Amino acid sequence: PAFGHGKRAGDRLIRRAVSPIVDESFTLQGVVGLSVPLDADFADSIKGALGTEVLLAVRGARTALSTFRDPIGERAPVVPVGADVAPSAAAGRRVLGVEDIAGGEYQVAWTALVDYDAKPVGLFGVAVDRRPLIHAQAVAFRSLANASASAPPIARDRKSTRLNSSHI
């Protein structure tokens, strides 16, 4: 089994993992170690798997790297991290909020990235565009309003809506 943890290296987060190399008789032949920076390119790979925008921030940073792109496909500028996000995430709570990012309204969820000793070293966030939801709600409300405005009034006779057991 591989062992790994996140580590803060200055202004960067790095994921390090080590794993034994064994032969078919499970005799130790060596060890392999991997280090992967948790940067914007890494966030892009997570976005590919999740299908949502991804944000990464080093503990104490006021901004996060993200997968957001501008209209011509360039990486969008860094995203501000709210002052209350890091302390709440470090306390083990998931932080939810609505943020204006790159010209859109997003539902954002943050959680802490922790090291091997379970100490927070950064933040991981996912952001879901709220525009499709807002559009769907507007269409639904318009449809309901149009349907109720165009429907003829219904008069009910209480006697006609009762079931008579002799007709069953």
C-alpha positions in Angstrom: 0.0 0.0 0.0 1.1 3.5 -0.8 1.5 6.1 2.0 1.4 9.8 1.2 0.5 13.2 2.6 0.2 16.8 1.6 3.1 19.1 2.4 3.4 22.8 2.3 6.5 24.0 0.6 6.5 27.8 0.8 3.6 29.1 -1.3 3.0 25.7 -2.9 1.2 22.5 -1.9 2.9 19.2 -2.8 1.4 15.7 -2.6 4.1 13.1 -1.8 3.6 9.4 -1.8 5.8 6.4 -1.4 5.2 2.7 -2.2 7.2 -0.5 -1.8 8.3 -2.4 -4.9 8.0 -6.1 -4.4 8.5 -9.2 -6.6 6.0 -12.0 -7.1 7.1 -13.6 -3.8 6.5 -10.2 -2.0 10.2 -9.7 -1.3 11.1 -6.0 -1.1 13.0 -4.9 -4.1 12.9 -1.2 -3.6 10.8 1.9 -3.0 9.3 4.4 -5.4 8.5 8.0 -4.3 6.3 10.5 -6.2 5.8 14.2 -5.7 3.0 16.0 -7.4 2.5 19.8 -7.0 -1.1 20.7 -6.2 -1.2 23.6 -8.6 -3.6 24.9 -11.3 -2.6 22.0 -13.7 -3.5 19.5 -11.0 -6.8 21.3 -10.4 -7.5 20.9 -14.2 -7.1 17.2 -13.9 -9.5 17.1 -10.9 -12.0 19.2 -12.9 -11.8 16.6 -15.6 -12.8 13.9 -13.2 -15.5 15.9 -11.3 -16.9 18.0 -14.0 -16.9 21.1 -11.8 -14.6 24.1 -11.3 -11.9 23.4 -8.7 -10.1 25.8 -6.4 -6.8 25.2 -4.4 -5.3 27.5 -1.8 -2.3 27.3 0.5 -3.2 27.8 4.2 -3.2 31.5 5.0 -3.5 32.6 1.4 -6.1 35.2 0.5 -6.5 33.8 -3.0 -6.9 30.4 -4.6 -5.7 28.9 -7.9 -8.6 27.7 -9.9 -9.7 26.0 -13.2 -11.7 29.1 -14.2 -11.0 30.4 -17.7 -11.7 33.8 -19.2 -13.8 34.1 -22.5 -10.7 33.5 -24.7 -9.5 30.4 -22.8 -6.8 32.0 -20.7 -6.6 31.0 -17.0 -8.7 33.5 -15.0 -7.0 35.5 -12.3 -6.8 34.1 -8.8 -10.1 33.8 -6.9 -10.4 35.6 -3.5 -10.8 33.3 -0.4 -13.2 34.7 2.2 -11.7 35.5 5.6 -14.1 33.1 7.4 -13.4 30.1 5.0 -10.0 28.9 6.3 -10.8 28.9 10.1 -14.1 27.1 9.5 -12.5 24.5 7.2 -9.6 24.0 9.6 -12.1 23.3 12.4 -13.4 20.4 10.3 -16.5 22.2 8.9 -17.4 22.3 5.2 -17.9 25.9 4.2 -20.7 26.6 1.6 -21.4 30.0 0.0 -22.4 31.8 -3.2 -19.6 33.7 -4.9 -19.3 35.9 -7.9 -16.3 34.4 -9.8 -15.1 35.2 -13.4 -18.4 37.0 -14.2 -20.7 34.2 -13.0 -22.5 33.2 -9.8 -21.2 30.0 -8.3 -22.2 27.8 -5.4 -18.8 27.1 -3.7 -18.0 24.3 -1.2 -14.6 24.4 0.7 -12.9 21.8 2.8 -9.5 21.7 4.4 -6.5 19.9 2.9 -4.6 18.3 5.7 -1.1 16.9 6.2 0.0 13.5 7.6 -0.7 14.7 11.1 -4.2 16.0 10.2 -3.0 19.6 10.4 -4.5 22.0 7.8 -2.1 23.0 5.1 -4.6 24.4 2.6 -8.0 24.5 1.1 -9.8 22.5 -1.6 -13.0 23.9 -3.2 -15.5 23.0 -5.8 -17.7 25.5 -7.6 -20.9 24.9 -9.5 -22.3 27.5 -11.9 -25.7 28.6 -10.6 -26.8 30.2 -14.0 -28.4 27.0 -15.3 -30.4 26.6 -12.1 -31.4 30.2 -12.0 -32.5 29.9 -15.7 -34.5 26.7 -15.0 -36.3 28.3 -12.1 -37.2 31.4 -14.2 -38.6 29.1 -17.0 -40.5 27.1 -14.5 -42.1 30.1 -12.8 -43.0 31.6 -16.2 -44.5 28.4 -17.3 -46.6 28.1 -14.1 -47.7 31.8 -14.4 -48.7 31.3 -18.1 -50.5 28.1 -17.3 -52.5 29.5 -14.4 -53.3 32.7 -16.4 -54.6 30.9 -19.4 -56.5 28.1 -17.6 -60.3 28.5 -17.4 -61.8 28.7 -13.9 -62.9 25.3 -12.6 -66.2 25.1 -10.8 -66.7 22.1 -8.7 -69.9 20.6 -7.6 -69.2 18.7 -4.4 -71.9 16.1 -5.2 -70.3 15.2 -8.6 -66.8 14.6 -7.0 -68.1 12.1 -4.5 -67.7 8.4 -5.3 -70.8 6.4 -5.0 -70.2 2.8 -4.1 -73.0 1.6 -6.3 -71.1 2.9 -9.4 -67.9 0.9 -8.6 
